[in-house]
Amino acid sequence: MTGFGQIYNGQLLKGLLFGIPNTTINFYGHLNEALLYAFLGNIEKSQTILNYQWILFYPAIFDISHRDAYEVSYEIQRKCAPPASHKLPFILSGMFATVGIIFGSKYFPGPIYLGLGGYLVGGLIGVILIN
């Protein structure tokens, strides 16, 4: 859940501030219903239930929250800021997830699976590029 990394790092207010938009987007985008239908194999219903005007914001909020939690935990552990190149996996995962949602609205296997797959592939490419 978006905001839990901040809460774990001891930043309760920041965690709540990340959690509110996440919950709002989840509710108005009908993400939980779409996930249910996608995991039950009803991809067409999953595609039609999503409100794309809301759900396309989800990867951005998700990535900003994860990047922030990563940077704070990095600073706590190593007493210095992470290198700028460490932002690349987060940026690419958000971009790939958004593209996956867009293409998933029209094509198989749908926005849920293409969005999740895009998130993972983007992050993996980013990690490979910085190493």
C-alpha positions as CSV (number, residue, x, y, z in Angstrom):
1,M,0.0,0.0,0.0
2,T,1.3,3.4,-0.9
3,G,2.4,5.3,2.2
4,F,3.4,2.3,4.2
5,G,7.1,2.8,3.4
6,Q,6.9,6.3,4.9
7,I,5.1,5.0,8.0
8,Y,7.8,2.3,8.4
9,N,10.5,5.1,8.1
10,G,8.8,6.9,10.9
11,Q,7.1,9.6,8.8
12,L,3.4,9.0,9.8
13,L,2.0,12.2,8.4
14,K,3.8,11.8,5.0
15,G,2.6,8.2,4.9
16,L,-1.0,9.3,5.4
17,L,-0.6,12.1,2.8
18,F,0.5,9.5,0.2
19,G,-2.2,7.0,1.3
20,I,-5.1,9.5,0.7
21,P,-4.6,10.0,-3.0
22,N,-3.9,6.3,-3.4
23,T,-7.1,5.4,-1.7
24,T,-9.0,8.0,-3.7
25,I,-7.6,6.8,-7.1
26,N,-8.3,3.2,-6.1
27,F,-11.9,4.0,-5.2
28,Y,-12.9,6.2,-8.1
29,G,-10.8,4.1,-10.6
30,H,-12.6,0.9,-9.5
31,L,-9.2,-0.8,-9.2
32,N,-10.2,-3.4,-6.6
33,E,-13.1,-4.6,-8.8
34,A,-10.9,-4.7,-11.9
35,L,-8.3,-6.7,-10.0
36,L,-11.0,-9.2,-8.9
37,Y,-12.3,-9.7,-12.4
38,A,-8.8,-9.9,-13.9
39,F,-7.7,-12.5,-11.3
40,L,-10.8,-14.5,-11.9
41,G,-10.0,-14.5,-15.6
42,N,-12.7,-12.1,-16.8
43,I,-10.4,-9.7,-18.6
44,E,-13.1,-8.0,-20.7
45,K,-15.1,-7.1,-17.5
46,S,-11.8,-5.9,-15.9
47,Q,-11.2,-3.6,-19.0
48,T,-14.7,-2.1,-18.9
49,I,-14.9,-1.6,-15.1
50,L,-11.8,0.6,-14.8
51,N,-12.2,4.4,-14.9
52,Y,-9.2,5.3,-16.9
53,Q,-9.4,9.0,-16.1
54,W,-8.5,8.1,-12.5
55,I,-6.5,4.9,-12.9
56,L,-3.8,6.5,-15.1
57,F,-2.7,8.5,-12.1
58,Y,-2.0,5.4,-10.0
59,P,1.5,4.5,-11.4
60,A,2.7,8.1,-10.7
61,I,1.5,8.1,-7.0
62,F,2.7,4.6,-6.5
63,D,6.2,5.4,-7.9
64,I,6.6,8.7,-6.1
65,S,5.7,7.1,-2.8
66,H,8.1,4.2,-3.4
67,R,11.0,6.4,-4.5
68,D,10.5,8.7,-1.5
69,A,10.5,5.7,0.9
70,Y,13.6,4.3,-0.8
71,E,15.5,7.6,-0.6
72,V,14.6,8.2,3.0
73,S,15.6,4.6,4.0
74,Y,18.8,4.9,2.0
75,E,19.7,8.1,3.9
76,I,18.9,6.5,7.2
77,Q,21.0,3.5,6.6
78,R,24.0,5.1,4.8
79,K,23.9,8.7,6.1
80,C,24.0,10.2,2.6
81,A,21.6,10.7,-0.3
82,P,21.3,8.0,-2.9
83,P,22.9,8.7,-6.3
84,A,20.7,10.4,-8.9
85,S,20.9,7.3,-11.1
86,H,18.9,5.4,-8.5
87,K,15.8,7.3,-9.7
88,L,15.9,5.6,-13.1
89,P,14.2,2.3,-12.1
90,F,11.3,4.2,-10.5
91,I,10.9,6.5,-13.5
92,L,10.9,3.7,-16.0
93,S,8.6,1.5,-14.0
94,G,6.0,4.3,-13.8
95,M,6.3,5.0,-17.5
96,F,6.1,1.3,-18.5
97,A,3.1,0.7,-16.2
98,T,1.2,3.7,-17.6
99,V,1.9,2.5,-21.2
100,G,0.8,-1.0,-20.1
101,I,-2.5,0.3,-18.8
102,I,-3.1,2.3,-21.9
103,F,-2.5,-0.6,-24.3
104,G,-4.2,-3.0,-21.9
105,S,-7.4,-1.0,-22.3
106,K,-7.7,-2.4,-25.9
107,Y,-5.5,-5.6,-26.0
108,F,-5.1,-8.9,-24.2
109,P,-4.2,-9.6,-21.3
110,G,-5.8,-6.3,-20.2
111,P,-4.8,-3.3,-18.2
112,I,-4.2,-5.0,-14.9
113,Y,-1.7,-7.6,-16.2
114,L,0.0,-5.2,-18.7
115,G,0.2,-2.5,-16.1
116,L,1.8,-4.8,-13.5
117,G,4.1,-6.4,-16.1
118,G,5.1,-2.9,-17.4
119,Y,5.9,-1.9,-13.8
120,L,8.2,-4.9,-13.3
121,V,9.8,-4.7,-16.7
122,G,10.5,-1.0,-16.3
123,G,12.0,-1.4,-12.9
124,L,14.2,-4.3,-14.1
125,I,15.5,-2.4,-17.1
126,G,16.2,0.6,-14.8
127,V,18.2,-1.6,-12.3
128,I,20.1,-3.2,-15.2
129,L,21.0,0.2,-16.6
130,I,22.3,1.6,-13.4
131,N,24.5,-1.4,-12.6
